[in-house]
């Protein structure tokens, strides 16, 4: 049985190209950075969890909720096959119980903060916004996109960003947690505009405050799908 099942919907994604040395302290042992066209990416992502079940059971008041995270991309060579995965700098959710379970079992860096979202759909476009309150200051990430879905084509930057099916977490200097995230290939909405009002230093620490003065090199909006998070294993 999967550890968690849910739907991930309306994933707003802003990608920043950064110096790989910034991420060096966060790389789990046994993995290495996964690059796109020789660029090292970190991504700001906001989305909605829907119909969440833990070990097959729905937890009251914890089925539908927002998440915003900052992540980067790694790969791990397992018996001659490269597994492409992600590492999270920090994941923000609105419920303490969610952060407690994730931090305890998967050794992720979750925090619980006040959050909200809005989805607006018109005849011509859709607007998706995620907001969270950090140290009494509201932060936000919104995307305006085409109303209709488009395919994500093979070999594109969008495919690179959305097709990482493993999660890796630094357990210690000598151990790494690995878990699989299963979902079908996603579709996306062509982005027309975006707005990011975020103090990266306040939310993610001084190491990332330089992103306050940097524009993303790409912004995406993926529809998402049903997903499952499988049980973890230690690879080192």
Secondary structure as a PSIPRED ss2 file (coil, helix, strand):
# PSIPRED VFORMAT (PSIPRED V4.0)

   1 X C   1.000  0.000  0.000
   2 X C   1.000  0.000  0.000
   3 X C   1.000  0.000  0.000
   4 X E   0.000  0.000  1.000
   5 X E   0.000  0.000  1.000
   6 X E   0.000  0.000  1.000
   7 X E   0.000  0.000  1.000
   8 X E   0.000  0.000  1.000
   9 X E   0.000  0.000  1.000
  10 X E   0.000  0.000  1.000
  11 X E   0.000  0.000  1.000
  12 X E   0.000  0.000  1.000
  13 X E   0.000  0.000  1.000
  14 X E   0.000  0.000  1.000
  15 X E   0.000  0.000  1.000
  16 X E   0.000  0.000  1.000
  17 X E   0.000  0.000  1.000
  18 X E   0.000  0.000  1.000
  19 X C   1.000  0.000  0.000
  20 X H   0.000  1.000  0.000
  21 X H   0.000  1.000  0.000
  22 X H   0.000  1.000  0.000
  23 X H   0.000  1.000  0.000
  24 X H   0.000  1.000  0.000
  25 X H   0.000  1.000  0.000
  26 X H   0.000  1.000  0.000
  27 X C   1.000  0.000  0.000
  28 X C   1.000  0.000  0.000
  29 X C   1.000  0.000  0.000
  30 X C   1.000  0.000  0.000
  31 X C   1.000  0.000  0.000
  32 X E   0.000  0.000  1.000
  33 X E   0.000  0.000  1.000
  34 X C   1.000  0.000  0.000
  35 X C   1.000  0.000  0.000
  36 X E   0.000  0.000  1.000
  37 X C   1.000  0.000  0.000
  38 X C   1.000  0.000  0.000
  39 X E   0.000  0.000  1.000
  40 X E   0.000  0.000  1.000
  41 X E   0.000  0.000  1.000
  42 X E   0.000  0.000  1.000
  43 X E   0.000  0.000  1.000
  44 X E   0.000  0.000  1.000
  45 X E   0.000  0.000  1.000
  46 X E   0.000  0.000  1.000
  47 X E   0.000  0.000  1.000
  48 X E   0.000  0.000  1.000
  49 X E   0.000  0.000  1.000
  50 X E   0.000  0.000  1.000
  51 X E   0.000  0.000  1.000
  52 X E   0.000  0.000  1.000
  53 X E   0.000  0.000  1.000
  54 X E   0.000  0.000  1.000
  55 X C   1.000  0.000  0.000
  56 X C   1.000  0.000  0.000
  57 X E   0.000  0.000  1.000
  58 X E   0.000  0.000  1.000
  59 X C   1.000  0.000  0.000
  60 X C   1.000  0.000  0.000
  61 X C   1.000  0.000  0.000
  62 X C   1.000  0.000  0.000
  63 X C   1.000  0.000  0.000
  64 X C   1.000  0.000  0.000
  65 X E   0.000  0.000  1.000
  66 X E   0.000  0.000  1.000
  67 X E   0.000  0.000  1.000
  68 X E   0.000  0.000  1.000
  69 X E   0.000  0.000  1.000
  70 X E   0.000  0.000  1.000
  71 X E   0.000  0.000  1.000
  72 X E   0.000  0.000  1.000
  73 X E   0.000  0.000  1.000
  74 X E   0.000  0.000  1.000
  75 X E   0.000  0.000  1.000
  76 X E   0.000  0.000  1.000
  77 X E   0.000  0.000  1.000
  78 X E   0.000  0.000  1.000
  79 X C   1.000  0.000  0.000
  80 X C   1.000  0.000  0.000
  81 X E   0.000  0.000  1.000
  82 X E   0.000  0.000  1.000
  83 X E   0.000  0.000  1.000
  84 X E   0.000  0.000  1.000
  85 X E   0.000  0.000  1.000
  86 X E   0.000  0.000  1.000
  87 X E   0.000  0.000  1.000
  88 X E   0.000  0.000  1.000
  89 X E   0.000  0.000  1.000
  90 X E   0.000  0.000  1.000
  91 X E   0.000  0.000  1.000
  92 X E   0.000  0.000  1.000
  93 X E   0.000  0.000  1.000
  94 X C   1.000  0.000  0.000
  95 X C   1.000  0.000  0.000
  96 X H   0.000  1.000  0.000
  97 X H   0.000  1.000  0.000
  98 X H   0.000  1.000  0.000
  99 X H   0.000  1.000  0.000
 100 X H   0.000  1.000  0.000
 101 X H   0.000  1.000  0.000
 102 X H   0.000  1.000  0.000
 103 X H   0.000  1.000  0.000
 104 X H   0.000  1.000  0.000
 105 X H   0.000  1.000  0.000
 106 X H   0.000  1.000  0.000
 107 X C   1.000  0.000  0.000
 108 X C   1.000  0.000  0.000
 109 X C   1.000  0.000  0.000
 110 X E   0.000  0.000  1.000
 111 X E   0.000  0.000  1.000
 112 X E   0.000  0.000  1.000
 113 X C   1.000  0.000  0.000
 114 X C   1.000  0.000  0.000
 115 X E   0.000  0.000  1.000
 116 X E   0.000  0.000  1.000
 117 X E   0.000  0.000  1.000
 118 X E   0.000  0.000  1.000
 119 X E   0.000  0.000  1.000
 120 X E   0.000  0.000  1.000
 121 X E   0.000  0.000  1.000
 122 X C   1.000  0.000  0.000
 123 X C   1.000  0.000  0.000
 124 X C   1.000  0.000  0.000
 125 X E   0.000  0.000  1.000
 126 X E   0.000  0.000  1.000
 127 X E   0.000  0.000  1.000
 128 X E   0.000  0.000  1.000
 129 X E   0.000  0.000  1.000
 130 X E   0.000  0.000  1.000
 131 X E   0.000  0.000  1.000
 132 X E   0.000  0.000  1.000
 133 X E   0.000  0.000  1.000
 134 X E   0.000  0.000  1.000
 135 X C   1.000  0.000  0.000
 136 X C   1.000  0.000  0.000
 137 X E   0.000  0.000  1.000
 138 X E   0.000  0.000  1.000
 139 X E   0.000  0.000  1.000
 140 X E   0.000  0.000  1.000
 141 X E   0.000  0.000  1.000
 142 X E   0.000  0.000  1.000
 143 X E   0.000  0.000  1.000
 144 X E   0.000  0.000  1.000
 145 X E   0.000  0.000  1.000
 146 X E   0.000  0.000  1.000
 147 X C   1.000  0.000  0.000
 148 X C   1.000  0.000  0.000
 149 X C   1.000  0.000  0.000
 150 X E   0.000  0.000  1.000
 151 X E   0.000  0.000  1.000
 152 X C   1.000  0.000  0.000
 153 X C   1.000  0.000  0.000
 154 X C   1.000  0.000  0.000
 155 X C   1.000  0.000  0.000
 156 X C   1.000  0.000  0.000
 157 X H   0.000  1.000  0.000
 158 X H   0.000  1.000  0.000
 159 X H   0.000  1.000  0.000
 160 X H   0.000  1.000  0.000
 161 X H   0.000  1.000  0.000
 162 X H   0.000  1.000  0.000
 163 X C   1.000  0.000  0.000
 164 X C   1.000  0.000  0.000
 165 X C   1.000  0.000  0.000
 166 X E   0.000  0.000  1.000
 167 X E   0.000  0.000  1.000
 168 X E   0.000  0.000  1.000
 169 X E   0.000  0.000  1.000
 170 X E   0.000  0.000  1.000
 171 X C   1.000  0.000  0.000
 172 X C   1.000  0.000  0.000
 173 X C   1.000  0.000  0.000
 174 X C   1.000  0.000  0.000
 175 X C   1.000  0.000  0.000
 176 X E   0.000  0.000  1.000
 177 X E   0.000  0.000  1.000
 178 X E   0.000  0.000  1.000
 179 X E   0.000  0.000  1.000
 180 X E   0.000  0.000  1.000
 181 X E   0.000  0.000  1.000
 182 X E   0.000  0.000  1.000
 183 X C   1.000  0.000  0.000
 184 X C   1.000  0.000  0.000
 185 X C   1.000  0.000  0.000
 186 X C   1.000  0.000  0.000
 187 X E   0.000  0.000  1.000
 188 X E   0.000  0.000  1.000
 189 X E   0.000  0.000  1.000
 190 X C   1.000  0.000  0.000
 191 X E   0.000  0.000  1.000
 192 X E   0.000  0.000  1.000
 193 X E   0.000  0.000  1.000
 194 X E   0.000  0.000  1.000
 195 X E   0.000  0.000  1.000
 196 X E   0.000  0.000  1.000
 197 X E   0.000  0.000  1.000
 198 X C   1.000  0.000  0.000
 199 X C   1.000  0.000  0.000
 200 X H   0.000  1.000  0.000
 201 X H   0.000  1.000  0.000
 202 X H   0.000  1.000  0.000
 203 X H   0.000  1.000  0.000
 204 X H   0.000  1.000  0.000
 205 X C   1.000  0.000  0.000
 206 X H   0.000  1.000  0.000
 207 X H   0.000  1.000  0.000
 208 X H   0.000  1.000  0.000
 209 X H   0.000  1.000  0.000
 210 X H   0.000  1.000  0.000
 211 X H   0.000  1.000  0.000
 212 X H   0.000  1.000  0.000
 213 X H   0.000  1.000  0.000
 214 X C   1.000  0.000  0.000
 215 X C   1.000  0.000  0.000
 216 X C   1.000  0.000  0.000
 217 X C   1.000  0.000  0.000
 218 X E   0.000  0.000  1.000
 219 X E   0.000  0.000  1.000
 220 X E   0.000  0.000  1.000
 221 X E   0.000  0.000  1.000
 222 X E   0.000  0.000  1.000
 223 X E   0.000  0.000  1.000
 224 X E   0.000  0.000  1.000
 225 X E   0.000  0.000  1.000
 226 X E   0.000  0.000  1.000
 227 X E   0.000  0.000  1.000
 228 X E   0.000  0.000  1.000
 229 X E   0.000  0.000  1.000
 230 X C   1.000  0.000  0.000
 231 X C   1.000  0.000  0.000
 232 X C   1.000  0.000  0.000
 233 X E   0.000  0.000  1.000
 234 X E   0.000  0.000  1.000
 235 X C   1.000  0.000  0.000
 236 X C   1.000  0.000  0.000
